[in-house]
Amino acid sequence: MTIQEKLVVSLNYKLSDHKTGEKIEETSTENPMVFLYGVGAIIPEFEENIYGKKVGDSFEFVIKSENAYGTADENQVAMIPLEVFHDENGNFNAEHFPVGALIPMSDNEGNNLRGRVVEVTPELIKMDFNHPLAGTDLHFIGEVLAIREASQDEIDHGHVHGEHGHHH
Ligand SMILES: [Zn+2]
């Protein structure tokens, strides 16, 4: 069996920043990445790179930022008045807003999004709404652990059920 549409793929990978070599994340055999191939659940170019591989095959490739999480957009960095972050007593608790923290926010239309704290001043928080990996070229190295047929339910739902998948 080789990787193609409507198969459930388990794999291990290590993701690094291609420019700096810094490790971003890594799966393990106990907690592999498990996904339904070909439904747009993961980065399209990632899928293209593992197409046709079989269990035990390894892979290594780089995906440019523009084909992954996009380039960082300066317009996605906002200066937000500190009052917005006051608690119910009108106080600002700096402990809750360390630099680098991801803070749940909502935009004018009520959509949920997360902003990363870049800087806190006495007047405002500078917050970056770009994806944390925007502007990063992704270097993947890994191995295919398992491939199986998807159930009809999984195909209908567009995601994996059972271990490492959705439970519902
Ligand atoms: Zn489901």
Residues whose N, C-alpha, C, O or C-beta is under 5 A from the ligand:
A	BS01	ZN	H157 H166
